[in-house]
Amino acid sequence: MRRLRGRIDSYDAFATGKELVAQVDVLVWDCPAARRRVVLLAASPQPFSGPTWALLRERQDSFGCR
């Protein structure tokens, strides 16, 4: 499994034009059972140390490949 982490700096092109910043965490692995590659992306404007990321990591950990 590979984990990629980073930050996306963008803006709201549809409504406000304001800056948008999101932390992203991407997990990539091969699923032999389905003969597919899985890419699971989580994103939030909250810092990685915040409570939102604790919930997102729980969701990532519970994701199963069938």
KAKATA-V418545 format. One record per residue. N is the residue number from 1. PHI is phi in degrees with one decimal (none if undefined). D_CENTER is the distance of its C-alpha to the mean C-alpha in whole Angstrom. Layout:
BEGIN
n:N phi:PHI d_center:D_CENTER
n:N phi:PHI d_center:D_CENTER
END
This chain:
BEGIN
n:1 phi:none d_center:14
n:2 phi:-112.0 d_center:13
n:3 phi:-121.0 d_center:10
n:4 phi:-121.1 d_center:9
n:5 phi:-127.8 d_center:8
n:6 phi:-174.1 d_center:9
n:7 phi:-137.6 d_center:10
n:8 phi:-111.2 d_center:11
n:9 phi:-104.2 d_center:15
n:10 phi:-145.1 d_center:16
n:11 phi:-150.9 d_center:18
n:12 phi:-82.1 d_center:19
n:13 phi:-79.0 d_center:21
n:14 phi:-98.1 d_center:22
n:15 phi:-126.1 d_center:24
n:16 phi:-99.2 d_center:24
n:17 phi:75.8 d_center:23
n:18 phi:-76.9 d_center:22
n:19 phi:-65.6 d_center:19
n:20 phi:-124.3 d_center:16
n:21 phi:-124.7 d_center:13
n:22 phi:-133.6 d_center:10
n:23 phi:-84.5 d_center:8
n:24 phi:-128.6 d_center:5
n:25 phi:-133.2 d_center:4
n:26 phi:-119.6 d_center:5
n:27 phi:-108.7 d_center:8
n:28 phi:-131.5 d_center:11
n:29 phi:-154.8 d_center:14
n:30 phi:-92.2 d_center:17
n:31 phi:-111.4 d_center:18
n:32 phi:-61.3 d_center:22
n:33 phi:-60.7 d_center:23
n:34 phi:-100.4 d_center:22
n:35 phi:52.6 d_center:22
n:36 phi:-139.7 d_center:19
n:37 phi:-98.7 d_center:16
n:38 phi:-106.1 d_center:13
n:39 phi:-125.8 d_center:9
n:40 phi:-115.6 d_center:6
n:41 phi:-113.2 d_center:3
n:42 phi:-123.2 d_center:2
n:43 phi:-143.8 d_center:4
n:44 phi:-158.4 d_center:8
n:45 phi:-75.3 d_center:11
n:46 phi:-77.6 d_center:12
n:47 phi:-65.3 d_center:12
n:48 phi:-56.9 d_center:11
n:49 phi:-83.2 d_center:14
n:50 phi:-78.7 d_center:14
n:51 phi:-64.8 d_center:15
n:52 phi:-60.0 d_center:12
n:53 phi:-71.7 d_center:9
n:54 phi:-62.3 d_center:12
n:55 phi:-66.5 d_center:12
n:56 phi:-63.2 d_center:8
n:57 phi:-65.4 d_center:9
n:58 phi:-60.4 d_center:12
n:59 phi:-64.0 d_center:10
n:60 phi:-60.3 d_center:9
n:61 phi:-65.0 d_center:12
n:62 phi:-86.0 d_center:14
n:63 phi:-70.0 d_center:13
n:64 phi:-115.1 d_center:16
n:65 phi:-106.4 d_center:17
n:66 phi:-127.3 d_center:20
END
